[in-house]
Amino acid sequence: MTEGEATVPNETKTPTVGRIVHVHHADRCQPAMVVRVWGETTLNLVVFRDGSNDAGDGGTGLELTRWLTSATLADEPGNHWHWPERS
């Protein structure tokens, strides 16, 4: 963090359409874009896949995205999302 840069705790962020969040799936963290907000903790997402590297998560490896509906805020695998970690 640089001098004067404000930090926003994860608990105070508000999800909005177009924001990027993370989803844990099949032991991997995948980026996802918010496409619908159902509240502060429930979202519809489009998850970006790593092509054939993600073929083991139920796809053929040809799909570059997958749809995730009613994902809830939690830092655990499953139908959940969380804010990206800051480096």
C-alpha positions as CSV (number, residue, x, y, z in Angstrom):
1,M,0.0,0.0,0.0
2,T,1.3,3.4,-0.9
3,E,1.2,6.5,1.4
4,G,-2.2,8.1,1.4
5,E,-3.9,5.0,-0.1
6,A,-7.2,4.2,1.7
7,T,-8.0,0.6,2.5
8,V,-11.5,-0.7,2.5
9,P,-12.2,-3.7,4.7
10,N,-13.9,-6.6,2.8
11,E,-16.9,-6.3,5.1
12,T,-17.7,-2.8,3.9
13,K,-17.4,-3.3,0.2
14,T,-20.7,-3.4,-1.8
15,P,-20.9,-5.7,-4.8
16,T,-22.0,-4.0,-8.0
17,V,-22.5,-5.2,-11.6
18,G,-19.2,-5.4,-13.4
19,R,-17.0,-5.9,-10.3
20,I,-14.6,-8.8,-10.2
21,V,-14.8,-11.3,-7.3
22,H,-13.2,-14.7,-6.7
23,V,-14.8,-18.2,-6.6
24,H,-13.1,-21.3,-5.1
25,H,-13.9,-24.3,-7.3
26,A,-12.2,-27.7,-7.6
27,D,-9.2,-26.5,-5.4
28,R,-8.7,-23.5,-7.6
29,C,-9.5,-19.8,-7.2
30,Q,-11.2,-18.4,-10.4
31,P,-12.1,-14.8,-11.2
32,A,-15.8,-14.0,-11.8
33,M,-17.7,-11.0,-12.9
34,V,-20.8,-9.8,-11.1
35,V,-23.8,-9.8,-13.5
36,R,-26.7,-9.5,-11.0
37,V,-26.8,-8.4,-7.3
38,W,-29.5,-10.0,-5.1
39,G,-28.3,-8.3,-1.9
40,E,-25.1,-7.5,-0.2
41,T,-24.0,-11.2,-0.1
42,T,-25.9,-13.0,-2.9
43,L,-24.8,-12.6,-6.5
44,N,-25.2,-14.1,-10.0
45,L,-21.7,-14.5,-11.6
46,V,-20.0,-15.4,-14.8
47,V,-16.9,-17.4,-13.8
48,F,-13.9,-17.2,-16.1
49,R,-12.3,-20.6,-16.7
50,D,-8.7,-21.4,-17.7
51,G,-9.7,-23.4,-20.9
52,S,-8.6,-27.0,-20.9
53,N,-6.9,-26.6,-17.5
54,D,-10.4,-26.4,-15.9
55,A,-11.8,-29.4,-17.8
56,G,-12.0,-31.4,-14.6
57,D,-14.6,-29.0,-13.1
58,G,-17.5,-30.5,-15.1
59,G,-16.8,-28.8,-18.4
60,T,-15.2,-30.1,-21.6
61,G,-12.4,-27.5,-21.5
62,L,-13.9,-25.7,-24.4
63,E,-16.1,-23.4,-22.4
64,L,-14.3,-20.2,-21.3
65,T,-17.0,-19.2,-18.8
66,R,-19.6,-20.8,-16.6
67,W,-22.7,-19.4,-15.0
68,L,-23.0,-19.4,-11.2
69,T,-26.3,-18.3,-9.7
70,S,-27.2,-17.3,-6.2
71,A,-23.6,-17.5,-5.0
72,T,-23.2,-16.4,-1.4
73,L,-20.4,-14.6,0.3
74,A,-18.0,-17.1,2.0
75,D,-14.3,-17.9,1.8
76,E,-14.8,-21.6,1.1
77,P,-15.3,-23.9,-1.8
78,G,-18.8,-24.4,-3.3
79,N,-21.4,-22.0,-4.5
80,H,-19.6,-19.1,-2.8
81,W,-17.7,-15.9,-3.7
82,H,-15.3,-13.7,-1.9
83,W,-13.4,-10.4,-2.5
84,P,-10.0,-10.8,-4.2
85,E,-7.0,-10.8,-1.8
86,R,-4.9,-7.7,-1.9
87,S,-1.2,-8.2,-2.6
